[in-house]
Amino acid sequence: MHDQFDVTLEDGDLLNEVELTTTLIIAASESEEHLSQEEIDRLLGVNPRRPVD
């Protein structure tokens, strides 16, 4: 018989968000000043948008 309460409570997207948030928290706590937008983008792996002609 299948146990309806025997489920995996793992969400890959949520785990990725938690990892990114943790990375930001650690970087902010180790920094003496505010993180710049460029530093935050680098930590999150954000690539800057190219200007549209």
NORDAJO-V534488 format. One line per field, one symbol per residue. phi: phi as a letter, one per 40 degrees, with the letter a starting at -180 (. if undefined). burial: b if it has 9 or more other C-alpha atoms within 8 Angstrom, else e. A space follows every 50 residues. Layout:
phi: ???
burial: ???
This chain:
phi: .cccccbcbbbdccccccccccdcccccccccbcccccccdcccgccccc ccc
burial: eeeeeeeeeeeeeebeeeebeebbeeebeeeeeeeeeeebbbbeeeeeee eee
